Structures are given as structure tokens and as C-alpha cells.
Amino acid sequence: MLITAVFYFLFIYDYGYNNNIVSQVSENAKQLVGSDSCRSYSDYTCKQLENSNYNVYFWFPDNDREYFLGNSSSLSMCGSMARNYAYDKNVSSRNWDYICCLDKDGSSCKEKHR
């Protein structure tokens, strides 16, 4: 009975009964036990990281100044924004850098990713 109550409050209560309940339960289970590969360096699962919002920053070669490129709605989109910006500016692939700042829980850069 206690296990059922814990299950209810951890999963069903937060997410309700919907079509995504299995996916949500799976993600929560990964969070709890740390079985997701991204959990070795992040507080979030790989799926959560991919599907989060990011602030995208870019650096040119030999320049310490960062350029804010905007917001992305996924981690892969963040990388694409940086690559497209480098291409538009005709910058060699080895002469620039970027960072994806996780925009979560009121922080504009809770974690840094690429």
C-alpha cells in the first residue's frame, strides 16, 4: 500500500492521467535512479536536456567577447544556431566556440551544454 501511495504522488499526482504517462514515469524513474547517461554530468536526463530551452552564446576566434544569438527550444537547435552563425560569418570550424545555457527554474544559465 505504501509503495502504491508513493508511486501515485511521484508520478500520477504530478502528471495526471494522459497519453504521456508512461513516458513521464520512465523519465522520473531515470531521474530517481540516475540510469540515464546524461545524469553523469547533469541534474537532468538526456531527453529532458534535449527538450529544454537554452540561451545560445557564440565566441569568435581571438575574441573574449560573447555574442548572444538568441533562444532555442532544444539542445540540438542550440548547436545548429551556433553552426549556422559561424557559417554566415564565414568562420572556420576550429576558430569559434559556443555554449548552450539551460534556461530553467528561474536561472538563465542553470547548466552549460554543447
C-alpha positions as CSV (number, residue, x, y, z in Angstrom):
1,M,0.0,0.0,0.0
2,L,2.8,2.4,0.8
3,I,4.5,1.7,-2.5
4,T,1.3,2.5,-4.3
5,A,0.9,5.8,-2.5
6,V,4.5,6.8,-3.2
7,F,4.0,5.8,-6.9
8,Y,0.8,7.9,-7.1
9,F,2.4,11.0,-5.6
10,L,5.6,10.8,-7.5
11,F,4.1,10.2,-10.9
12,I,0.3,10.3,-11.3
13,Y,-0.4,13.3,-9.0
14,D,2.2,15.5,-10.8
15,Y,1.2,14.5,-14.4
16,G,-2.3,13.3,-14.2
17,Y,-3.8,10.6,-16.4
18,N,-2.8,11.3,-20.0
19,N,-1.3,9.6,-23.1
20,N,2.2,10.5,-22.0
21,I,2.1,8.9,-18.5
22,V,4.4,6.0,-19.5
23,S,7.0,8.4,-20.9
24,Q,6.7,10.6,-17.8
25,V,7.0,7.7,-15.4
26,S,10.1,6.5,-17.4
27,E,11.7,9.9,-17.2
28,N,11.0,10.2,-13.5
29,A,12.4,6.7,-12.8
30,K,15.6,7.6,-14.7
31,Q,15.8,10.8,-12.5
32,L,15.4,8.8,-9.3
33,V,17.9,6.1,-10.0
34,G,20.4,8.0,-12.3
35,S,20.3,5.4,-15.0
36,D,20.4,7.9,-17.9
37,S,23.9,8.6,-19.4
38,C,23.4,12.4,-19.1
39,R,22.9,12.1,-15.4
40,S,26.7,11.6,-15.0
41,Y,27.2,15.3,-15.7
42,S,23.7,16.9,-15.3
43,D,20.8,17.0,-13.0
44,Y,18.6,16.1,-15.9
45,T,18.0,13.1,-18.3
46,C,19.1,13.3,-21.9
47,K,15.5,13.6,-23.0
48,Q,14.9,16.5,-20.6
49,L,18.1,18.2,-21.8
50,E,17.2,17.8,-25.5
51,N,13.7,19.2,-24.9
52,S,14.6,22.2,-22.8
53,N,15.0,25.9,-23.6
54,Y,18.5,27.4,-24.0
55,N,20.2,30.7,-24.3
56,V,22.8,30.5,-27.1
57,Y,26.2,32.3,-26.9
58,F,28.9,32.4,-29.5
59,W,32.6,33.4,-29.4
60,F,34.7,34.4,-32.4
61,P,38.4,33.5,-32.6
62,D,40.8,35.7,-30.7
63,N,37.9,37.5,-29.0
64,D,36.8,37.1,-25.4
65,R,33.5,38.8,-26.1
66,E,30.4,36.6,-26.2
67,Y,27.6,37.2,-28.6
68,F,24.1,36.3,-27.6
69,L,22.5,34.6,-30.6
70,G,19.0,34.1,-29.1
71,N,17.0,31.3,-27.6
72,S,16.5,27.8,-28.7
73,S,13.8,25.3,-27.8
74,S,16.2,22.2,-27.8
75,L,19.8,21.4,-27.3
76,S,20.3,20.3,-30.9
77,M,18.7,23.5,-32.1
78,C,21.2,25.4,-30.0
79,G,24.1,23.7,-31.7
80,S,22.6,24.4,-35.1
81,M,22.1,28.0,-34.4
82,A,25.8,28.3,-33.5
83,R,27.0,26.4,-36.6
84,N,24.7,28.5,-38.9
85,Y,26.0,31.7,-37.4
86,A,29.6,30.6,-37.9
87,Y,28.8,29.7,-41.5
88,D,27.1,33.0,-42.1
89,K,30.1,34.8,-40.7
90,N,32.5,32.6,-42.8
91,V,34.4,31.4,-39.7
92,S,36.5,28.3,-39.8
93,S,35.1,25.4,-37.8
94,R,38.1,25.3,-35.5
95,N,38.1,29.0,-34.8
96,W,34.9,29.6,-32.8
97,D,33.1,28.3,-29.8
98,Y,29.6,28.3,-28.4
99,I,27.7,27.4,-25.3
100,C,24.1,26.4,-24.6
101,C,22.9,27.8,-21.3
102,L,20.0,25.8,-19.9
103,D,17.1,28.2,-19.1
104,K,15.3,26.5,-16.3
105,D,13.9,27.1,-12.8
106,G,14.4,30.9,-13.0
107,S,18.0,30.7,-14.0
108,S,19.2,31.9,-17.4
109,C,22.2,29.5,-17.2
110,K,21.4,26.7,-14.8
111,E,23.8,24.4,-16.7
112,K,26.1,24.8,-19.7
113,H,25.9,22.3,-22.5
114,R,27.0,21.7,-26.1
